[in-house]
Structure formats: structure tokens, C-alpha cells
Amino acid sequence: MDERLAANLESWNDRTSIHLGSTFYDVEGWLRDERGPRPREVEALGDVDGLRLLHLQCHFGLDTLAWARAGAHVTGLDFSPAAIDAAREIARRAGLSSRSEFVCSDVYDATIALRHATFDIVYVSLGALCWLPSVDRWAAQVGALVAPGGRLLVHDVHPVAWALADDSLAIEHTYFEETEPFVSDSDETYTDANRPLVHCRTYEWNHGIGEIVTALIRHGLRLEWLVEHDWTVWPRFPWLVRTGDGRWTAPAGRPRAPLTFSLLASRDG
Ligand SMILES: C[S@@+](CC[C@H](N)C(=O)[O-])C[C@H]1O[C@@H](n2cnc3c(N)ncnc32)[C@H](O)[C@@H]1O
């Protein structure tokens, strides 16, 4: 494995144990309340009952298993053994083991790890693309994983938000994909500032919207829609304010920038 991805993997193994106990993920509340998928995503995909859904970079599977509660047969894939072990345990506790499977693999090896299976829906949720050096290699995997007539739903951080400085609207990082990654040695993860990571060095890459969309088209998908959102679900910047529905957005009167985006793409039948 690329040594930068190997460093990220160690960080994700560390983060998993912290995230499992965090209020951000609230695993116990998720189990107790039997939370399903987000209404916005249900609206995008419609009825998933009986469909085969693959969640790439699934972490410990809450977003994956939410779709199992909506009736899909789900597969989650992540390269962190700690996350995959936790996902299987959460599935067991939720009574969803029979409609879920979790596979430990680098996303760049997904087609091999999944034995060239294809899926009605490939799903990618927040915080995925930034860990990947090449969006084109990712799209090649996705293109091979979406079944004929199937769809891809992505909701991720907007590349403009990645490019912004932490405390102003100034552009601090390159918007486009570059060979050189952003290198971070922060010992904090996004769920808990008070539980330091042991493996702090991480590598991330930005990918422009045009690069993402073009890569998907190049690998056989048709773009259905792309929406840029002025909100995210965690306080990415200190200047964001919380909205009534738990999202974070710019305060009234401040310029709005895209913070996350969603896209739906399909493969011809
Ligand atoms: C921010 S988390 C995704 C969180 C997920 N959207 C959720 O809400 O639970 C990013 C995930 O990507 C995984 N990841 C990073 N690089 C990967 C790679 N090359 N292959 C597979 N998984 C990877 C990490 O292990 C981590 O679980």
C-alpha cells in the first residue's frame, strides 16, 4: 500500500475507538432509536427495499446499516480493520447481520475484494474523497461496481470548503487535485478534541467538482444532478452557526460558500 495511505489507515484505526464512544456518532442512541437513512437521501434514492447497496469507506457502518433498516441488502467497505470489526458488532446488536456484510479493503481494490460483484446503488457519505490521491482511480472502481441500470449517490465535503483557510474565507489550499497532499500532524479528530490520537500524521487530497464529475463520466456514469449545499453537519469553521435542524451554515449577512455537495449518477441499463 502507498505509504501515505498506510499512515492514514493507522490514524483511522485510532480514530475508530474514539469515534465509537463519541456524542458525534452516538452509537447507543442510533441503536436505541433505530435510526434510518436521512430523509434527503431517501428522497434521492426512493424505495430501496430489496436493492443491493454498497457503501464505500463506510467507517463503522452507521450510514450503511441505516439503509438496511430501509430494506436494502447492504455491503460496507472500509480499509480499517478496527472500523470493520466495529461495524459487524453494531450490525449484530441492531439485529441486521443477516442483511449486511462488511468487507475490509482499500477502496482502490474494491472490485477485487468484492469479486467483481455489482450493486443497484453505490453510496458514498461525508468525509470520503479527501482520503484518496486520485479521483479518477476511485471513479474507475465506482464505474465497475454500479450495475447496469444502477445508481451512485455521493454526499461529501465540497472542494471549496477544503480549499478555505480554517478561520477566514481566504483560499489557503489548492482547489484542484494535486500530486502533493495536505499533510496534517494534528492529534485531534473531528468528534473529540480531548482524546488525542497516537498516529497523528495524515495525508489528504482535494478534488475539484469538475474533476469528480468528469472522472465519473469517463468511467461510464451519467450525471443526473449535482447540488452544492451551503451547510455541513459539523462545525468545520469557527464562523459557522448551528441551524434548527442540526446543520452548520454561515450566519445571516455573511457570504455563503458551498460546504458540501450531493450528486446522483446512473449507469445505463
Ligand atoms: C470520515 S470517515 C467516513 C465516515 C462515514 N461517512 C460515516 O459517516 O460514518 C472516512 C472513512 O474512510 C476510510 N478510508 C480512508 N481511506 C480509505 C481507503 N483508501 N480505502 C478504504 N477506506 C478508506 C476510513 O477508514 C474511514 O472509515
The ligand as an SDF file (V2000), in Angstrom:
LIG
                    3D

 27 29  0  0  0  0  0  0  0  0999 V2000
  -14.8190   10.2970    7.6130 C   0  0  0  0  0  0  0  0  0  0  0  0
  -14.8870    8.5570    7.5520 S   0  0  0  0  0  0  0  0  0  0  0  0
  -16.3790    8.2570    6.7130 C   0  0  0  0  0  0  0  0  0  0  0  0
  -17.4530    8.4700    7.6450 C   0  0  0  0  0  0  0  0  0  0  0  0
  -18.7730    7.9650    7.1510 C   0  0  0  0  0  0  0  0  0  0  0  0
  -19.2580    8.8150    6.0840 N   0  0  0  0  0  0  0  0  0  0  0  0
  -19.6800    7.9580    8.3250 C   0  0  0  0  0  0  0  0  0  0  0  0
  -20.4680    8.8670    8.4460 O   0  0  0  0  0  0  0  0  0  0  0  0
  -19.5760    7.0770    9.1470 O   0  0  0  0  0  0  0  0  0  0  0  0
  -13.7250    8.1310    6.2980 C   0  0  0  0  0  0  0  0  0  0  0  0
  -13.5380    6.6230    6.1760 C   0  0  0  0  0  0  0  0  0  0  0  0
  -12.7540    6.3820    5.0030 O   0  0  0  0  0  0  0  0  0  0  0  0
  -11.9410    5.2500    5.2720 C   0  0  0  0  0  0  0  0  0  0  0  0
  -10.8570    5.2770    4.2950 N   0  0  0  0  0  0  0  0  0  0  0  0
   -9.9190    6.2180    4.1050 C   0  0  0  0  0  0  0  0  0  0  0  0
   -9.1190    5.8940    3.0860 N   0  0  0  0  0  0  0  0  0  0  0  0
   -9.5670    4.7050    2.6060 C   0  0  0  0  0  0  0  0  0  0  0  0
   -9.1490    3.8550    1.5510 C   0  0  0  0  0  0  0  0  0  0  0  0
   -8.1010    4.1530    0.7820 N   0  0  0  0  0  0  0  0  0  0  0  0
   -9.8500    2.7270    1.3250 N   0  0  0  0  0  0  0  0  0  0  0  0
  -10.9210    2.3910    2.1110 C   0  0  0  0  0  0  0  0  0  0  0  0
  -11.3460    3.1600    3.1500 N   0  0  0  0  0  0  0  0  0  0  0  0
  -10.6730    4.3050    3.3740 C   0  0  0  0  0  0  0  0  0  0  0  0
  -11.5050    5.4250    6.7210 C   0  0  0  0  0  0  0  0  0  0  0  0
  -11.0850    4.2170    7.3100 O   0  0  0  0  0  0  0  0  0  0  0  0
  -12.7870    5.9860    7.3480 C   0  0  0  0  0  0  0  0  0  0  0  0
  -13.5540    4.9720    7.9280 O   0  0  0  0  0  0  0  0  0  0  0  0
  1  2  1  0
  2  3  1  0
  2 10  1  0
  3  4  1  0
  4  5  1  0
  5  6  1  0
  5  7  1  0
  7  8  2  0
  7  9  1  0
 10 11  1  0
 11 12  1  0
 11 26  1  0
 12 13  1  0
 13 14  1  0
 13 24  1  0
 14 15  1  0
 14 23  1  0
 15 16  2  0
 16 17  1  0
 17 18  1  0
 17 23  2  0
 18 19  1  0
 18 20  2  0
 20 21  1  0
 21 22  2  0
 22 23  1  0
 24 25  1  0
 24 26  1  0
 26 27  1  0
M  CHG  2   2   1   9  -1
M  END
$$$$
